[in-house]
Amino acid sequence: ADWIVSYHLTEADADAGMPSLADMYQNVDPASQTVWVRVEDAATGCHEIITITLVVNQLPSPTMIAPVEACDDD
């Protein structure tokens, strides 16, 4: 409750505190994108800006596994 956190496309937007990204955000660059995070003290209004990199990995594709055979001698 003491901190207000918002996410932004540019450093200038983060510094201004608006516009912030929607809760359901899709990367502009599908593989990796840097966004700016504004963390503001709710009591004083002081804020700090940091960056985070969103990385989306492709889903792995399954590979076929050779059948395993075993013999039961008894």
CHARMM internal coordinates of N, CA and C (Angstrom, degrees):
IC EDIT
DIST 1 N 1 CA 1.4559
DIST 1 CA 1 C 1.5337
ANGL 1 N 1 CA 1 C 111.24
DIST 1 C 2 N 1.3348
ANGL 1 CA 1 C 2 N 117.21
DIHE 1 N 1 CA 1 C 2 N -17.25
DIST 2 N 2 CA 1.4727
ANGL 1 C 2 N 2 CA 120.29
DIHE 1 CA 1 C 2 N 2 CA -177.97
DIST 2 CA 2 C 1.5201
ANGL 2 N 2 CA 2 C 113.12
DIHE 1 C 2 N 2 CA 2 C -85.01
DIST 2 C 3 N 1.3498
ANGL 2 CA 2 C 3 N 117.36
DIHE 2 N 2 CA 2 C 3 N -13.34
DIST 3 N 3 CA 1.4556
ANGL 2 C 3 N 3 CA 121.02
DIHE 2 CA 2 C 3 N 3 CA -174.08
DIST 3 CA 3 C 1.5243
ANGL 3 N 3 CA 3 C 110.41
DIHE 2 C 3 N 3 CA 3 C -124.82
DIST 3 C 4 N 1.3269
ANGL 3 CA 3 C 4 N 116.11
DIHE 3 N 3 CA 3 C 4 N 142.99
DIST 4 N 4 CA 1.4583
ANGL 3 C 4 N 4 CA 122.66
DIHE 3 CA 3 C 4 N 4 CA 174.58
DIST 4 CA 4 C 1.5236
ANGL 4 N 4 CA 4 C 106.34
DIHE 3 C 4 N 4 CA 4 C -113.51
DIST 4 C 5 N 1.3300
ANGL 4 CA 4 C 5 N 117.07
DIHE 4 N 4 CA 4 C 5 N 120.55
DIST 5 N 5 CA 1.4602
ANGL 4 C 5 N 5 CA 122.17
DIHE 4 CA 4 C 5 N 5 CA -177.36
DIST 5 CA 5 C 1.5244
ANGL 5 N 5 CA 5 C 108.76
DIHE 4 C 5 N 5 CA 5 C -114.50
DIST 5 C 6 N 1.3347
ANGL 5 CA 5 C 6 N 116.40
DIHE 5 N 5 CA 5 C 6 N 129.94
DIST 6 N 6 CA 1.4665
ANGL 5 C 6 N 6 CA 120.83
DIHE 5 CA 5 C 6 N 6 CA 176.75
DIST 6 CA 6 C 1.5276
ANGL 6 N 6 CA 6 C 108.93
DIHE 5 C 6 N 6 CA 6 C -139.00
DIST 6 C 7 N 1.3324
ANGL 6 CA 6 C 7 N 115.44
DIHE 6 N 6 CA 6 C 7 N 156.73
DIST 7 N 7 CA 1.4675
ANGL 6 C 7 N 7 CA 122.70
DIHE 6 CA 6 C 7 N 7 CA -175.74
DIST 7 CA 7 C 1.5240
ANGL 7 N 7 CA 7 C 108.48
DIHE 6 C 7 N 7 CA 7 C -119.47
DIST 7 C 8 N 1.3692
ANGL 7 CA 7 C 8 N 116.09
DIHE 7 N 7 CA 7 C 8 N 141.75
DIST 8 N 8 CA 1.4622
ANGL 7 C 8 N 8 CA 120.78
DIHE 7 CA 7 C 8 N 8 CA -172.04
DIST 8 CA 8 C 1.5263
ANGL 8 N 8 CA 8 C 111.29
DIHE 7 C 8 N 8 CA 8 C -141.09
DIST 8 C 9 N 1.3569
ANGL 8 CA 8 C 9 N 115.51
DIHE 8 N 8 CA 8 C 9 N 155.01
DIST 9 N 9 CA 1.4726
ANGL 8 C 9 N 9 CA 120.68
DIHE 8 CA 8 C 9 N 9 CA 179.52
DIST 9 CA 9 C 1.5182
ANGL 9 N 9 CA 9 C 113.08
DIHE 8 C 9 N 9 CA 9 C -77.86
DIST 9 C 10 N 1.3329
ANGL 9 CA 9 C 10 N 117.26
DIHE 9 N 9 CA 9 C 10 N -28.31
DIST 10 N 10 CA 1.4658
ANGL 9 C 10 N 10 CA 120.24
DIHE 9 CA 9 C 10 N 10 CA -178.20
DIST 10 CA 10 C 1.5290
ANGL 10 N 10 CA 10 C 110.25
DIHE 9 C 10 N 10 CA 10 C -130.67
DIST 10 C 11 N 1.3081
ANGL 10 CA 10 C 11 N 114.98
DIHE 10 N 10 CA 10 C 11 N 159.39
DIST 11 N 11 CA 1.4644
ANGL 10 C 11 N 11 CA 120.13
DIHE 10 CA 10 C 11 N 11 CA 177.43
DIST 11 CA 11 C 1.5229
ANGL 11 N 11 CA 11 C 110.44
DIHE 10 C 11 N 11 CA 11 C -64.89
DIST 11 C 12 N 1.3396
ANGL 11 CA 11 C 12 N 116.64
DIHE 11 N 11 CA 11 C 12 N -37.67
DIST 12 N 12 CA 1.4666
ANGL 11 C 12 N 12 CA 120.11
DIHE 11 CA 11 C 12 N 12 CA 179.26
DIST 12 CA 12 C 1.5272
ANGL 12 N 12 CA 12 C 111.24
DIHE 11 C 12 N 12 CA 12 C -63.08
DIST 12 C 13 N 1.3392
ANGL 12 CA 12 C 13 N 117.21
DIHE 12 N 12 CA 12 C 13 N -41.36
DIST 13 N 13 CA 1.4675
ANGL 12 C 13 N 13 CA 120.76
DIHE 12 CA 12 C 13 N 13 CA 176.95
DIST 13 CA 13 C 1.5271
ANGL 13 N 13 CA 13 C 110.38
DIHE 12 C 13 N 13 CA 13 C -62.54
DIST 13 C 14 N 1.3253
ANGL 13 CA 13 C 14 N 116.89
DIHE 13 N 13 CA 13 C 14 N -42.10
DIST 14 N 14 CA 1.4650
ANGL 13 C 14 N 14 CA 120.93
DIHE 13 CA 13 C 14 N 14 CA 179.84
DIST 14 CA 14 C 1.5172
ANGL 14 N 14 CA 14 C 110.55
DIHE 13 C 14 N 14 CA 14 C -64.29
DIST 14 C 15 N 1.3306
ANGL 14 CA 14 C 15 N 117.05
DIHE 14 N 14 CA 14 C 15 N -40.88
DIST 15 N 15 CA 1.4567
ANGL 14 C 15 N 15 CA 121.02
DIHE 14 CA 14 C 15 N 15 CA 179.89
DIST 15 CA 15 C 1.5324
ANGL 15 N 15 CA 15 C 110.54
DIHE 14 C 15 N 15 CA 15 C -64.23
DIST 15 C 16 N 1.3405
ANGL 15 CA 15 C 16 N 116.10
DIHE 15 N 15 CA 15 C 16 N -39.57
DIST 16 N 16 CA 1.4603
ANGL 15 C 16 N 16 CA 120.81
DIHE 15 CA 15 C 16 N 16 CA 179.41
DIST 16 CA 16 C 1.5313
ANGL 16 N 16 CA 16 C 112.00
DIHE 15 C 16 N 16 CA 16 C -77.72
DIST 16 C 17 N 1.3339
ANGL 16 CA 16 C 17 N 116.57
DIHE 16 N 16 CA 16 C 17 N -20.25
DIST 17 N 17 CA 1.4574
ANGL 16 C 17 N 17 CA 120.71
DIHE 16 CA 16 C 17 N 17 CA -179.45
DIST 17 CA 17 C 1.5139
ANGL 17 N 17 CA 17 C 113.85
DIHE 16 C 17 N 17 CA 17 C 84.62
DIST 17 C 18 N 1.3323
ANGL 17 CA 17 C 18 N 117.48
DIHE 17 N 17 CA 17 C 18 N 8.57
DIST 18 N 18 CA 1.4525
ANGL 17 C 18 N 18 CA 120.78
DIHE 17 CA 17 C 18 N 18 CA 178.35
DIST 18 CA 18 C 1.5093
ANGL 18 N 18 CA 18 C 110.59
DIHE 17 C 18 N 18 CA 18 C -161.99
DIST 18 C 19 N 1.2827
ANGL 18 CA 18 C 19 N 122.85
DIHE 18 N 18 CA 18 C 19 N 157.87
DIST 19 N 19 CA 1.4639
ANGL 18 C 19 N 19 CA 124.75
DIHE 18 CA 18 C 19 N 19 CA -13.09
DIST 19 CA 19 C 1.5282
ANGL 19 N 19 CA 19 C 110.09
DIHE 18 C 19 N 19 CA 19 C -76.98
DIST 19 C 20 N 1.2976
ANGL 19 CA 19 C 20 N 116.02
DIHE 19 N 19 CA 19 C 20 N 149.76
DIST 20 N 20 CA 1.4571
ANGL 19 C 20 N 20 CA 119.33
DIHE 19 CA 19 C 20 N 20 CA 178.46
DIST 20 CA 20 C 1.5212
ANGL 20 N 20 CA 20 C 109.61
DIHE 19 C 20 N 20 CA 20 C -98.47
DIST 20 C 21 N 1.3289
ANGL 20 CA 20 C 21 N 115.23
DIHE 20 N 20 CA 20 C 21 N 159.71
DIST 21 N 21 CA 1.4572
ANGL 20 C 21 N 21 CA 120.61
DIHE 20 CA 20 C 21 N 21 CA -179.40
DIST 21 CA 21 C 1.5219
ANGL 21 N 21 CA 21 C 110.63
DIHE 20 C 21 N 21 CA 21 C -73.56
DIST 21 C 22 N 1.3198
ANGL 21 CA 21 C 22 N 115.54
DIHE 21 N 21 CA 21 C 22 N 150.84
DIST 22 N 22 CA 1.4615
ANGL 21 C 22 N 22 CA 121.41
DIHE 21 CA 21 C 22 N 22 CA 177.99
DIST 22 CA 22 C 1.5250
ANGL 22 N 22 CA 22 C 109.88
DIHE 21 C 22 N 22 CA 22 C -68.29
DIST 22 C 23 N 1.3251
ANGL 22 CA 22 C 23 N 115.99
DIHE 22 N 22 CA 22 C 23 N 159.21
DIST 23 N 23 CA 1.4705
ANGL 22 C 23 N 23 CA 120.70
DIHE 22 CA 22 C 23 N 23 CA 179.38
DIST 23 CA 23 C 1.5247
ANGL 23 N 23 CA 23 C 111.52
DIHE 22 C 23 N 23 CA 23 C -60.13
DIST 23 C 24 N 1.3157
ANGL 23 CA 23 C 24 N 117.83
DIHE 23 N 23 CA 23 C 24 N -38.47
DIST 24 N 24 CA 1.4631
ANGL 23 C 24 N 24 CA 122.07
DIHE 23 CA 23 C 24 N 24 CA 177.89
DIST 24 CA 24 C 1.5286
ANGL 24 N 24 CA 24 C 106.65
DIHE 23 C 24 N 24 CA 24 C -101.84
DIST 24 C 25 N 1.3173
ANGL 24 CA 24 C 25 N 117.08
DIHE 24 N 24 CA 24 C 25 N 97.27
DIST 25 N 25 CA 1.4616
ANGL 24 C 25 N 25 CA 122.62
DIHE 24 CA 24 C 25 N 25 CA -174.39
DIST 25 CA 25 C 1.5160
ANGL 25 N 25 CA 25 C 110.32
DIHE 24 C 25 N 25 CA 25 C -111.80
DIST 25 C 26 N 1.3304
ANGL 25 CA 25 C 26 N 116.91
DIHE 25 N 25 CA 25 C 26 N 137.35
DIST 26 N 26 CA 1.4592
ANGL 25 C 26 N 26 CA 121.96
DIHE 25 CA 25 C 26 N 26 CA 175.74
DIST 26 CA 26 C 1.5242
ANGL 26 N 26 CA 26 C 108.44
DIHE 25 C 26 N 26 CA 26 C -112.33
DIST 26 C 27 N 1.3268
ANGL 26 CA 26 C 27 N 116.49
DIHE 26 N 26 CA 26 C 27 N 127.93
DIST 27 N 27 CA 1.4669
ANGL 26 C 27 N 27 CA 120.95
DIHE 26 CA 26 C 27 N 27 CA -178.60
DIST 27 CA 27 C 1.5197
ANGL 27 N 27 CA 27 C 111.74
DIHE 26 C 27 N 27 CA 27 C -53.34
DIST 27 C 28 N 1.3377
ANGL 27 CA 27 C 28 N 115.95
DIHE 27 N 27 CA 27 C 28 N 142.08
DIST 28 N 28 CA 1.4635
ANGL 27 C 28 N 28 CA 121.34
DIHE 27 CA 27 C 28 N 28 CA 172.39
DIST 28 CA 28 C 1.5256
ANGL 28 N 28 CA 28 C 108.60
DIHE 27 C 28 N 28 CA 28 C -71.43
DIST 28 C 29 N 1.3225
ANGL 28 CA 28 C 29 N 116.15
DIHE 28 N 28 CA 28 C 29 N -44.25
DIST 29 N 29 CA 1.4628
ANGL 28 C 29 N 29 CA 122.61
DIHE 28 CA 28 C 29 N 29 CA 173.56
DIST 29 CA 29 C 1.5266
ANGL 29 N 29 CA 29 C 106.09
DIHE 28 C 29 N 29 CA 29 C -97.68
DIST 29 C 30 N 1.3354
ANGL 29 CA 29 C 30 N 118.78
DIHE 29 N 29 CA 29 C 30 N 114.23
DIST 30 N 30 CA 1.4574
ANGL 29 C 30 N 30 CA 120.60
DIHE 29 CA 29 C 30 N 30 CA -171.86
DIST 30 CA 30 C 1.5322
ANGL 30 N 30 CA 30 C 115.17
DIHE 29 C 30 N 30 CA 30 C -57.48
DIST 30 C 31 N 1.3190
ANGL 30 CA 30 C 31 N 118.66
DIHE 30 N 30 CA 30 C 31 N -31.47
DIST 31 N 31 CA 1.4670
ANGL 30 C 31 N 31 CA 120.15
DIHE 30 CA 30 C 31 N 31 CA -174.00
DIST 31 CA 31 C 1.5290
ANGL 31 N 31 CA 31 C 112.92
DIHE 30 C 31 N 31 CA 31 C -86.00
DIST 31 C 32 N 1.3291
ANGL 31 CA 31 C 32 N 117.07
DIHE 31 N 31 CA 31 C 32 N -42.13
DIST 32 N 32 CA 1.4617
ANGL 31 C 32 N 32 CA 120.00
DIHE 31 CA 31 C 32 N 32 CA -173.39
DIST 32 CA 32 C 1.5244
ANGL 32 N 32 CA 32 C 109.25
DIHE 31 C 32 N 32 CA 32 C -159.83
DIST 32 C 33 N 1.3314
ANGL 32 CA 32 C 33 N 116.43
DIHE 32 N 32 CA 32 C 33 N 137.03
DIST 33 N 33 CA 1.4621
ANGL 32 C 33 N 33 CA 120.00
DIHE 32 CA 32 C 33 N 33 CA 178.28
DIST 33 CA 33 C 1.5181
ANGL 33 N 33 CA 33 C 109.76
DIHE 32 C 33 N 33 CA 33 C -149.70
DIST 33 C 34 N 1.3191
ANGL 33 CA 33 C 34 N 116.10
DIHE 33 N 33 CA 33 C 34 N 140.26
DIST 34 N 34 CA 1.4617
ANGL 33 C 34 N 34 CA 121.74
DIHE 33 CA 33 C 34 N 34 CA 176.33
DIST 34 CA 34 C 1.5171
ANGL 34 N 34 CA 34 C 108.78
DIHE 33 C 34 N 34 CA 34 C -94.41
DIST 34 C 35 N 1.3256
ANGL 34 CA 34 C 35 N 116.56
DIHE 34 N 34 CA 34 C 35 N 132.80
DIST 35 N 35 CA 1.4643
ANGL 34 C 35 N 35 CA 121.95
DIHE 34 CA 34 C 35 N 35 CA 173.54
DIST 35 CA 35 C 1.5245
ANGL 35 N 35 CA 35 C 108.10
DIHE 34 C 35 N 35 CA 35 C -124.69
DIST 35 C 36 N 1.3277
ANGL 35 CA 35 C 36 N 115.60
DIHE 35 N 35 CA 35 C 36 N 157.25
DIST 36 N 36 CA 1.4590
ANGL 35 C 36 N 36 CA 121.33
DIHE 35 CA 35 C 36 N 36 CA -179.35
DIST 36 CA 36 C 1.5214
ANGL 36 N 36 CA 36 C 108.49
DIHE 35 C 36 N 36 CA 36 C -101.28
DIST 36 C 37 N 1.3180
ANGL 36 CA 36 C 37 N 115.01
DIHE 36 N 36 CA 36 C 37 N 139.16
DIST 37 N 37 CA 1.4554
ANGL 36 C 37 N 37 CA 122.10
DIHE 36 CA 36 C 37 N 37 CA -178.61
DIST 37 CA 37 C 1.5312
ANGL 37 N 37 CA 37 C 108.13
DIHE 36 C 37 N 37 CA 37 C -115.20
DIST 37 C 38 N 1.3191
ANGL 37 CA 37 C 38 N 115.44
DIHE 37 N 37 CA 37 C 38 N 127.45
DIST 38 N 38 CA 1.4699
ANGL 37 C 38 N 38 CA 120.93
DIHE 37 CA 37 C 38 N 38 CA 176.94
DIST 38 CA 38 C 1.5188
ANGL 38 N 38 CA 38 C 107.35
DIHE 37 C 38 N 38 CA 38 C -106.00
DIST 38 C 39 N 1.3277
ANGL 38 CA 38 C 39 N 116.55
DIHE 38 N 38 CA 38 C 39 N 123.47
DIST 39 N 39 CA 1.4597
ANGL 38 C 39 N 39 CA 122.26
DIHE 38 CA 38 C 39 N 39 CA 176.58
DIST 39 CA 39 C 1.5250
ANGL 39 N 39 CA 39 C 106.21
DIHE 38 C 39 N 39 CA 39 C -115.63
DIST 39 C 40 N 1.3338
ANGL 39 CA 39 C 40 N 115.25
DIHE 39 N 39 CA 39 C 40 N 116.83
DIST 40 N 40 CA 1.4673
ANGL 39 C 40 N 40 CA 121.10
DIHE 39 CA 39 C 40 N 40 CA -174.03
DIST 40 CA 40 C 1.5266
ANGL 40 N 40 CA 40 C 110.60
DIHE 39 C 40 N 40 CA 40 C -117.64
DIST 40 C 41 N 1.3217
ANGL 40 CA 40 C 41 N 116.13
DIHE 40 N 40 CA 40 C 41 N 136.32
DIST 41 N 41 CA 1.4614
ANGL 40 C 41 N 41 CA 121.74
DIHE 40 CA 40 C 41 N 41 CA 174.53
DIST 41 CA 41 C 1.5311
ANGL 41 N 41 CA 41 C 107.03
DIHE 40 C 41 N 41 CA 41 C -76.01
DIST 41 C 42 N 1.3281
ANGL 41 CA 41 C 42 N 117.73
DIHE 41 N 41 CA 41 C 42 N 117.88
DIST 42 N 42 CA 1.4623
ANGL 41 C 42 N 42 CA 122.33
DIHE 41 CA 41 C 42 N 42 CA -176.32
DIST 42 CA 42 C 1.5283
ANGL 42 N 42 CA 42 C 112.05
DIHE 41 C 42 N 42 CA 42 C -62.64
DIST 42 C 43 N 1.3216
ANGL 42 CA 42 C 43 N 117.35
DIHE 42 N 42 CA 42 C 43 N -29.14
DIST 43 N 43 CA 1.4685
ANGL 42 C 43 N 43 CA 120.55
DIHE 42 CA 42 C 43 N 43 CA -177.11
DIST 43 CA 43 C 1.5253
ANGL 43 N 43 CA 43 C 112.54
DIHE 42 C 43 N 43 CA 43 C -80.55
DIST 43 C 44 N 1.3343
ANGL 43 CA 43 C 44 N 116.74
DIHE 43 N 43 CA 43 C 44 N -41.16
DIST 44 N 44 CA 1.4704
ANGL 43 C 44 N 44 CA 119.52
DIHE 43 CA 43 C 44 N 44 CA -173.46
DIST 44 CA 44 C 1.5271
ANGL 44 N 44 CA 44 C 113.76
DIHE 43 C 44 N 44 CA 44 C -102.82
DIST 44 C 45 N 1.3442
ANGL 44 CA 44 C 45 N 117.27
DIHE 44 N 44 CA 44 C 45 N -21.83
DIST 45 N 45 CA 1.4622
ANGL 44 C 45 N 45 CA 120.48
DIHE 44 CA 44 C 45 N 45 CA -176.17
DIST 45 CA 45 C 1.5205
ANGL 45 N 45 CA 45 C 112.90
DIHE 44 C 45 N 45 CA 45 C 83.73
DIST 45 C 46 N 1.3318
ANGL 45 CA 45 C 46 N 117.50
DIHE 45 N 45 CA 45 C 46 N -5.63
DIST 46 N 46 CA 1.4664
ANGL 45 C 46 N 46 CA 120.58
DIHE 45 CA 45 C 46 N 46 CA 177.25
DIST 46 CA 46 C 1.5255
ANGL 46 N 46 CA 46 C 108.37
DIHE 45 C 46 N 46 CA 46 C -67.41
DIST 46 C 47 N 1.3298
ANGL 46 CA 46 C 47 N 115.78
DIHE 46 N 46 CA 46 C 47 N 145.89
DIST 47 N 47 CA 1.4614
ANGL 46 C 47 N 47 CA 118.25
DIHE 46 CA 46 C 47 N 47 CA -178.90
DIST 47 CA 47 C 1.5280
ANGL 47 N 47 CA 47 C 111.62
DIHE 46 C 47 N 47 CA 47 C -140.45
DIST 47 C 48 N 1.3042
ANGL 47 CA 47 C 48 N 114.15
DIHE 47 N 47 CA 47 C 48 N 161.01
DIST 48 N 48 CA 1.4743
ANGL 47 C 48 N 48 CA 123.09
DIHE 47 CA 47 C 48 N 48 CA 176.15
DIST 48 CA 48 C 1.5228
ANGL 48 N 48 CA 48 C 106.25
DIHE 47 C 48 N 48 CA 48 C -130.88
DIST 48 C 49 N 1.3249
ANGL 48 CA 48 C 49 N 115.54
DIHE 48 N 48 CA 48 C 49 N 147.38
DIST 49 N 49 CA 1.4651
ANGL 48 C 49 N 49 CA 121.02
DIHE 48 CA 48 C 49 N 49 CA 179.73
DIST 49 CA 49 C 1.5202
ANGL 49 N 49 CA 49 C 108.78
DIHE 48 C 49 N 49 CA 49 C -120.82
DIST 49 C 50 N 1.3180
ANGL 49 CA 49 C 50 N 115.66
DIHE 49 N 49 CA 49 C 50 N 131.41
DIST 50 N 50 CA 1.4673
ANGL 49 C 50 N 50 CA 121.55
DIHE 49 CA 49 C 50 N 50 CA 175.67
DIST 50 CA 50 C 1.5257
ANGL 50 N 50 CA 50 C 107.67
DIHE 49 C 50 N 50 CA 50 C -131.33
DIST 50 C 51 N 1.3211
ANGL 50 CA 50 C 51 N 116.38
DIHE 50 N 50 CA 50 C 51 N 167.36
DIST 51 N 51 CA 1.4617
ANGL 50 C 51 N 51 CA 120.28
DIHE 50 CA 50 C 51 N 51 CA 175.47
DIST 51 CA 51 C 1.5214
ANGL 51 N 51 CA 51 C 109.87
DIHE 50 C 51 N 51 CA 51 C -113.19
DIST 51 C 52 N 1.3175
ANGL 51 CA 51 C 52 N 114.13
DIHE 51 N 51 CA 51 C 52 N 151.30
DIST 52 N 52 CA 1.4620
ANGL 51 C 52 N 52 CA 120.79
DIHE 51 CA 51 C 52 N 52 CA 170.51
DIST 52 CA 52 C 1.5212
ANGL 52 N 52 CA 52 C 107.13
DIHE 51 C 52 N 52 CA 52 C -132.91
DIST 52 C 53 N 1.3077
ANGL 52 CA 52 C 53 N 116.31
DIHE 52 N 52 CA 52 C 53 N 151.88
DIST 53 N 53 CA 1.4562
ANGL 52 C 53 N 53 CA 120.88
DIHE 52 CA 52 C 53 N 53 CA 177.71
DIST 53 CA 53 C 1.5179
ANGL 53 N 53 CA 53 C 108.62
DIHE 52 C 53 N 53 CA 53 C -111.05
DIST 53 C 54 N 1.3329
ANGL 53 CA 53 C 54 N 114.86
DIHE 53 N 53 CA 53 C 54 N 122.43
DIST 54 N 54 CA 1.4595
ANGL 53 C 54 N 54 CA 121.07
DIHE 53 CA 53 C 54 N 54 CA 177.09
DIST 54 CA 54 C 1.5185
ANGL 54 N 54 CA 54 C 107.51
DIHE 53 C 54 N 54 CA 54 C -88.70
DIST 54 C 55 N 1.3192
ANGL 54 CA 54 C 55 N 117.02
DIHE 54 N 54 CA 54 C 55 N 122.90
DIST 55 N 55 CA 1.4594
ANGL 54 C 55 N 55 CA 122.05
DIHE 54 CA 54 C 55 N 55 CA -179.10
DIST 55 CA 55 C 1.5206
ANGL 55 N 55 CA 55 C 107.70
DIHE 54 C 55 N 55 CA 55 C -119.31
DIST 55 C 56 N 1.3285
ANGL 55 CA 55 C 56 N 115.39
DIHE 55 N 55 CA 55 C 56 N 126.01
DIST 56 N 56 CA 1.4570
ANGL 55 C 56 N 56 CA 120.97
DIHE 55 CA 55 C 56 N 56 CA 178.25
DIST 56 CA 56 C 1.5183
ANGL 56 N 56 CA 56 C 107.78
DIHE 55 C 56 N 56 CA 56 C -113.86
DIST 56 C 57 N 1.3171
ANGL 56 CA 56 C 57 N 116.41
DIHE 56 N 56 CA 56 C 57 N 116.60
DIST 57 N 57 CA 1.4588
ANGL 56 C 57 N 57 CA 121.37
DIHE 56 CA 56 C 57 N 57 CA 178.52
DIST 57 CA 57 C 1.5238
ANGL 57 N 57 CA 57 C 109.63
DIHE 56 C 57 N 57 CA 57 C -90.47
DIST 57 C 58 N 1.3112
ANGL 57 CA 57 C 58 N 115.72
DIHE 57 N 57 CA 57 C 58 N 143.27
DIST 58 N 58 CA 1.4573
ANGL 57 C 58 N 58 CA 120.75
DIHE 57 CA 57 C 58 N 58 CA 176.03
DIST 58 CA 58 C 1.5221
ANGL 58 N 58 CA 58 C 109.50
DIHE 57 C 58 N 58 CA 58 C -64.33
DIST 58 C 59 N 1.3242
ANGL 58 CA 58 C 59 N 115.72
DIHE 58 N 58 CA 58 C 59 N 148.27
DIST 59 N 59 CA 1.4540
ANGL 58 C 59 N 59 CA 119.05
DIHE 58 CA 58 C 59 N 59 CA 174.69
DIST 59 CA 59 C 1.5213
ANGL 59 N 59 CA 59 C 108.83
DIHE 58 C 59 N 59 CA 59 C -65.85
DIST 59 C 60 N 1.3108
ANGL 59 CA 59 C 60 N 117.54
DIHE 59 N 59 CA 59 C 60 N 138.72
DIST 60 N 60 CA 1.4661
ANGL 59 C 60 N 60 CA 118.50
DIHE 59 CA 59 C 60 N 60 CA 177.62
DIST 60 CA 60 C 1.5230
ANGL 60 N 60 CA 60 C 109.46
DIHE 59 C 60 N 60 CA 60 C -70.15
DIST 60 C 61 N 1.3214
ANGL 60 CA 60 C 61 N 115.93
DIHE 60 N 60 CA 60 C 61 N 147.47
DIST 61 N 61 CA 1.4621
ANGL 60 C 61 N 61 CA 118.50
DIHE 60 CA 60 C 61 N 61 CA 176.21
DIST 61 CA 61 C 1.5250
ANGL 61 N 61 CA 61 C 107.90
DIHE 60 C 61 N 61 CA 61 C -97.71
DIST 61 C 62 N 1.3140
ANGL 61 CA 61 C 62 N 115.55
DIHE 61 N 61 CA 61 C 62 N 135.18
DIST 62 N 62 CA 1.4700
ANGL 61 C 62 N 62 CA 118.29
DIHE 61 CA 61 C 62 N 62 CA -177.86
DIST 62 CA 62 C 1.5263
ANGL 62 N 62 CA 62 C 111.33
DIHE 61 C 62 N 62 CA 62 C -67.27
DIST 62 C 63 N 1.2981
ANGL 62 CA 62 C 63 N 115.71
DIHE 62 N 62 CA 62 C 63 N 149.15
DIST 63 N 63 CA 1.4580
ANGL 62 C 63 N 63 CA 120.77
DIHE 62 CA 62 C 63 N 63 CA 176.22
DIST 63 CA 63 C 1.5189
ANGL 63 N 63 CA 63 C 108.45
DIHE 62 C 63 N 63 CA 63 C -113.48
DIST 63 C 64 N 1.2925
ANGL 63 CA 63 C 64 N 115.31
DIHE 63 N 63 CA 63 C 64 N 149.57
DIST 64 N 64 CA 1.4602
ANGL 63 C 64 N 64 CA 119.86
DIHE 63 CA 63 C 64 N 64 CA 179.64
DIST 64 CA 64 C 1.5253
ANGL 64 N 64 CA 64 C 109.34
DIHE 63 C 64 N 64 CA 64 C -74.84
DIST 64 C 65 N 1.3055
ANGL 64 CA 64 C 65 N 115.48
DIHE 64 N 64 CA 64 C 65 N 136.20
DIST 65 N 65 CA 1.4597
ANGL 64 C 65 N 65 CA 121.00
DIHE 64 CA 64 C 65 N 65 CA 178.25
DIST 65 CA 65 C 1.5326
ANGL 65 N 65 CA 65 C 107.42
DIHE 64 C 65 N 65 CA 65 C -105.30
DIST 65 C 66 N 1.3174
ANGL 65 CA 65 C 66 N 115.40
DIHE 65 N 65 CA 65 C 66 N 133.81
DIST 66 N 66 CA 1.4573
ANGL 65 C 66 N 66 CA 120.40
DIHE 65 CA 65 C 66 N 66 CA 179.80
DIST 66 CA 66 C 1.5342
ANGL 66 N 66 CA 66 C 109.37
DIHE 65 C 66 N 66 CA 66 C -63.19
DIST 66 C 67 N 1.3252
ANGL 66 CA 66 C 67 N 117.59
DIHE 66 N 66 CA 66 C 67 N 140.52
DIST 67 N 67 CA 1.4679
ANGL 66 C 67 N 67 CA 118.88
DIHE 66 CA 66 C 67 N 67 CA 178.96
DIST 67 CA 67 C 1.5172
ANGL 67 N 67 CA 67 C 111.50
DIHE 66 C 67 N 67 CA 67 C -61.60
DIST 67 C 68 N 1.3040
ANGL 67 CA 67 C 68 N 115.40
DIHE 67 N 67 CA 67 C 68 N 145.00
DIST 68 N 68 CA 1.4688
ANGL 67 C 68 N 68 CA 121.40
DIHE 67 CA 67 C 68 N 68 CA 179.71
DIST 68 CA 68 C 1.5341
ANGL 68 N 68 CA 68 C 106.86
DIHE 67 C 68 N 68 CA 68 C -100.90
DIST 68 C 69 N 1.3272
ANGL 68 CA 68 C 69 N 115.46
DIHE 68 N 68 CA 68 C 69 N 128.07
DIST 69 N 69 CA 1.4540
ANGL 68 C 69 N 69 CA 119.83
DIHE 68 CA 68 C 69 N 69 CA 178.04
DIST 69 CA 69 C 1.5217
ANGL 69 N 69 CA 69 C 108.94
DIHE 68 C 69 N 69 CA 69 C -116.34
DIST 69 C 70 N 1.3257
ANGL 69 CA 69 C 70 N 116.47
DIHE 69 N 69 CA 69 C 70 N 139.95
DIST 70 N 70 CA 1.4590
ANGL 69 C 70 N 70 CA 121.85
DIHE 69 CA 69 C 70 N 70 CA 176.91
DIST 70 CA 70 C 1.5100
ANGL 70 N 70 CA 70 C 107.93
DIHE 69 C 70 N 70 CA 70 C -138.80
DIST 70 C 71 N 1.3031
ANGL 70 CA 70 C 71 N 116.05
DIHE 70 N 70 CA 70 C 71 N 144.02
DIST 71 N 71 CA 1.4582
ANGL 70 C 71 N 71 CA 121.27
DIHE 70 CA 70 C 71 N 71 CA 179.44
DIST 71 CA 71 C 1.5217
ANGL 71 N 71 CA 71 C 109.75
DIHE 70 C 71 N 71 CA 71 C -106.17
DIST 71 C 72 N 1.3106
ANGL 71 CA 71 C 72 N 116.02
DIHE 71 N 71 CA 71 C 72 N 138.91
DIST 72 N 72 CA 1.4527
ANGL 71 C 72 N 72 CA 122.09
DIHE 71 CA 71 C 72 N 72 CA 176.42
DIST 72 CA 72 C 1.5208
ANGL 72 N 72 CA 72 C 106.36
DIHE 71 C 72 N 72 CA 72 C -107.35
DIST 72 C 73 N 1.3308
ANGL 72 CA 72 C 73 N 118.15
DIHE 72 N 72 CA 72 C 73 N 109.57
DIST 73 N 73 CA 1.4620
ANGL 72 C 73 N 73 CA 122.35
DIHE 72 CA 72 C 73 N 73 CA -172.85
DIST 73 CA 73 C 1.5311
ANGL 73 N 73 CA 73 C 113.73
DIHE 72 C 73 N 73 CA 73 C -78.72
DIST 73 C 74 N 1.3107
ANGL 73 CA 73 C 74 N 120.49
DIHE 73 N 73 CA 73 C 74 N -11.27
DIST 74 N 74 CA 1.4689
ANGL 73 C 74 N 74 CA 118.19
DIHE 73 CA 73 C 74 N 74 CA -178.61
DIST 74 CA 74 C 1.4693
ANGL 74 N 74 CA 74 C 110.68
DIHE 73 C 74 N 74 CA 74 C -110.47
END
COOR INIT
IC SEED 1 N 1 CA 1 C
IC BUILD
